Amino acid sequence: MNMDNKVYKVEKLVHGGLGLVRDTEGVVFVAFVIPGETVRIGAIRKERRRRTAERVEVVEPSPERAVPPCPLFGRCGGCQLQHVSYEAQLRFKREIVQEVLARLAGVEAEVAPVLPAASPWHYRARIKLQVRRGIAGFFAEGANELLPVPHCYIARDELNALLPTLGGLVRARGTETVELMLLPDGGLWAIAAGRGRKTYRWVNGGWTPDAGQRAAFSQVNPERNEALRELVAGLAGQGPCAKAIDLYAGTGNLAGALLGRCEQVTAVDSDPAAMELGRRSIGKDHAARVRFVNMKAEDFLAGASDADRPDLVVLDPPRSGARPAVSGIIRLAPPRVIYVSCDPATLARDLKDLAREGYALRSITPLDMFPQTAHIETVSLIVREG
């Protein structure tokens, strides 16, 4: 390995899980390192304004360095932090949220400690495998190379047990992905997609075709999802809530959590299948208190009147954030907003837009939805001042 003789100190981890070092030309991002470590770096790849080390030698390892159990770690693109002890992962994620909010939104927030997962391993109740030429696996980090996966260390054991059974599904003509799911009732499902979409259920030791609509909306980490619901419900209960609007509601996961704190909830989502499943899953006892609206969030808000003004808006947007909906939220002027984010950068951008119109961040709590990865989930309470 042709390495530079100069030793560099890793300053910190940044959003995405990369370490940051500096050379004479500026910042270099380095994968699979830990703050405080000293490293030698080899070739540097330049992409636009970003410089990334392609090779690294750890000279002085951190005491927080762990031995990754997965032999594919460092090649597979699924995990970024298996080399870091779990306690340190939680601390670094908190620091990343603080840094991103300060840098992108100008918010010096007191970020709460990250709520840890009950288990940092074997927690995923759904995984998506890529399929190429009849072989299923995960893509290599930053490459189109497919890595066969005999065992995934962050997937539930029930799903790992199914990996040897996928031959017929992955060899089917036109299959490009196979998604495996474990539902709360213990049911095991597979969705094979590509030129079409077929759903299967594991029955009596084999895969049986099934319509399986409900399988399409199972939670990735059910244990952490319950913690998320409890956190959102607790924040909703910190003030009066006659009416709430749940944007990007999906199947009503958070709308259901709001029912113990709010009298009426309007759940809004652009996916008609998710909305229909939400109507069925909410149950007859609560049907009169939850209204499901199949619309884009921004379109719903654009048509809302003063009479629709809620006490609370809850939103759980995709990674791209909620910018299309922010102007509509501002126009409705709810006293409180609970923002569930899976990307600190787009959260910071949206907080900055809300701050211009008199909203302030009251609290922010990260949850570790995806241990061993760089993904960071946060729940923010935002209040209208004045």
N, C-alpha and C positions, 0 to 999 in steps of 0.2 A: 504494500500500500504506500503510494508516494504521498508523504505528509509534509507539511510545513513544519520546520523545527520550532517555530514560535508557539508558545502556550497561551491560550486565551481563557479568560474566566467567564463562565456562564452567569449573566447578570440576573435573568429572570425567565419565567415561562410566559409566553404571550398567547393570545386567543388562537386556538388551534393546536395548542400543546407543544409548539416549537420553542426551543431555547434561543435566547438572544445573546450574541457576542459581538464585539466590535473590533474591526481591524483598521488599518490606516485609511481605508476607503469608506468606512461607515459600518452599518449594521449587517450582520450575517445571521440568518436563521438556521438553527441546527436541530435536527430531530433526535429524539431518544436521549436527551441529556437532562440534567437537574441543576437548578440554581446553586451556585457555589462550587460546582465542579470545574476543574481545569481540563481543557481539551486541546488536541491538535486537529486542525481541519485540513482536508485535502482540496480537491477541485471544488470550485464554486460555480454554480449555475446562475446565470443572470437572466431574469424574466421581468421585463418592463422595469419597474423601480425596485424590484425585490431580488435579493441575493441569498441563495440557499447553498449550504455546504452539502456536497454529495457524499463525502466520506468524513468520518470523525473517529478519532481515537481518544478515549477517556484516559487521561493521565492520572488524575486524582479523583476517584469516585466519591460521591456524597454518601454519608452514613444512611441517608434515606433511600439509597438505591436498593431495589429488590430484584430477585431472580425471577424473570418471567416464566410462568409454567408452560406457556404455549410455544412449541417449537417454531411456529410460523410468525411469532411476534417480530416486528422489524421488517417483515416482507408483506404480510397481510395488511390491507388498509382498514381493517375493522377496529383495531385498538391502537392507541397512541401512548398510553401511560402505564402499561404493565411493569415497566422498569422502576416505577415509583411506589414507595410504600403507600398503603391506602390512606393513612392519616395525613401524609404529605400531599396526596392528591387533593384532599378536601381543602387543605390550607391554600394550595396554589390556585385552585379554582376560585376561592373567595378573593384572593389577591388580584386575579385576572379581571373579575367583575369590577372591583374597585378601580383598577387602572383604566379599563375601557370607559367607564362612566366619567371619570375625571378627564380623560383625553378627548373623548368624542362629544360629551354633553356638558362638560364644565361642571359636573356635579361631584362634590366631595362627599360621597355617601358613606354612612356607617353600615356596611354590608354585614348582615347577620352571619354567624357561622353556618357552613353548609350542613344541611340535614343529611346525615349519612344513610346509605342503603343498609337494609338489614343484612344483606349478603352482597359483597362486592364481586362474587363469582356466580356463574350459572343462574343468572336472574332473568335473562331475556325469554319472554314467552312467544316471541315470533322472530324469525330470521329469514332473510331473503338471499337465496343462492343464485348466482349467475350460472348459466348453462352454455357451454360451447362444445360442439361435437360430441354430445352425449355425456359430458363430464360436468358435474356440479361443484361449485366452489365459490370463493371470494376473489375479487380483483386484488392484485398486488398494489401496494401503496404507490400512487402516482404513475401507474402503468396499466396497460391493457392486458397484462399477463394474468391468466386464471390459475389460482392456486387450489388444487383439490383439498378439501377440509375433512379429515376423518373425525375430528372432534373440535367443537368450539367451546372455549373455556368461559364464555359469558352467556352461552345459551343454556336453557334448562335441560336437565338430564333426559327428560322425556323426548325432547327434540333431537338431541344427539343420538338417541337410540334409533331414530327413524332414518338417519343418514344412509345406512347401508341398504335401505328399502326403496330408494328413489330411482333405481335403474329404469323401470318402465316409464316413469314420468319424464325423466330427463332425456330419454331416447326418443320420445314421441316427436314426430315431425313438427317443426315450427316452435318448439319450446325454447324460450330465451331466459326465463327465470322460474324458479320454484320457491314459493314462500311457505314456510312451515309455521304453524300456529298451535299453541296450547290454550284452550279456552278455560274460563273459570270453572266450568262444569267437568273439566277433565278431558273433554273432547279434543282429538288431534286432527288437524286439517292441513291440507296442502292446496295451494293455488298455483297451477301451472299456467304461465302466460307467455305470449309471443304473438303469433299470428292470430291467436284466439285466446280465450280464457276458460279454463276448466277447473272446477273445484272438486276436491276429493276428501273423503273422511276415512280415517283409519278404523276399520271394523273387522274384528275377528282375525287379526294378523294380516290384513291386506288393505289396499286402497280401493275404495268404492266411490264412483262418481256421485256427486250430491250437489244440489243447488247452493246450499251453504252460504246464503247472503250474510248471515250474522258473523261468519268467520272473517269477513273482510274488514271488520271494525274492532278486532280484539286489541287489547292494550299490550304494548311492548314490555313494560315492566309493571305488572299489576300491583305489587307491593308499594312501589313508589307512587303509583297513580293514586292509591288510597291516601297516602300522605299528602299528595297535592290537593286532593279534594278536601281533606280536613283543614289544610292551611287556607284555602280559598274560602271555605265556609266560616272559619274563624275570623278572617278579615271582614267578610260580609257582615258578620254580626257585631262589628264595632260601631255601627250606626244604624239609624232607621232604614228600613228597606221594604217599602210597599211595592215598588216596581223595580225589576232588574232586567237588563238586556245582556244576553250572552252572545257575543259575536264570535264567528269562526267556531261554532258550537259543536260541529261534528254530530255525533249521535246523542248529544245532551249530557256528556260526561260531567261537566261542571254545572250545567243547569240543574241536574238532579241534586248535586251537593248544595245548591243555593236554596233548595226548598225548605230546609229547616230554619232559614234566616230571612227569607223574602216571601212576601205574600203571592206575588205574581212574577213569572219569569217568561221572557220572550227569547227563544233560542233561534239564532239566525245562522244559516250556512248555505253555501251554493251547491252542495252535493245532495241531490234529491234522494238517493238511496240511504245516505246517512240520516237525513231528516225522517224518512219513513221508519227506519229502524229505531230512531229515537222516540217517535210516537208510540211504537209498540212496546218499547222497553220501559218507558216512564210509568206505565201501569194505569189502570182505571182510577185508582184512588187519587192520583195527582193530575189526571188529564185536564181538569178544569183550571189548573193553576199554571200550566206550562203551554205556551203557544209556540209551535214550530213554524218558522217562516223560511221557505226555500228561496233565498236571494243572496246576492253578493252583499257583504257587510256595507260597502260604500253606497250601494243602491238603496238598501233599506234605510240607512241613515239620511240619505238625501230626501226620502219621502216622508220622514217622520215629522210630526208637528209638535207644537209646544205641549199639547195634551199627552204626547207620548214620552215626555221628559221623565227619565228614570231617576231613582235615588242612587243607582249603582250601574255602571257598565263593567262587565267582565269580558276580557278578550284574550284569546289564545291563538294568535296568528301563526302562519308558517314561518320558516326561517327568514323569509324576506321581510318580515315585519308587518306593521299595520298602517303604513303611510297612506294608502288609499282611503282608509277609514278615519284618520285622525281629524281631518277638517270637519267631518260629520259629528264626531264626538264633541269637538269644541263648540259646534253650533248648538247641540243639544244641552251642553253645559251641565252634565251630571255632577253632583257634589263629590262623588268618589269614583275612581277607576281602579280596577284590579287587573293588572297586565301580567299574563303568564307568557314568558318568553323562553325560546330555545336558542337565542342568539344575542349575546350581550351587545354586539355592535349595532344591530338594527333596533334593539331596545333603546340604546343611547340616542340614536338618531330621532326616534319617536318621542322620547322624553324631552329632547331639546325643542321639538316642535310644540309639544304641549306646554312647556315652560313659558314660551313666548306669549301664551294666552292665559297665564295666571295659574297654571297647575304646578304643583310641587311634589317631589318624591317624599313620601312620609316614611316608608320602610321598604327594604328589599331583602328577600330571603332566598338563597339558592337551595335547590334540592339536587342530590346526586342521582339523577335518573339513570345515568349510564356510566357506572364505574369502569375504570380501565380505559376510558375514552376521553377525548378532549371536550365532549359535549357538556354544556352547562345550562341547566334549567333554572329560571328564577321566577319568583312571584313578587310583584311590586304593588304597593298601595300608593296611589297618587291622588291627591286631594286638590280641589279648587279653592284657592285662597281669596279672601276678601268677600 
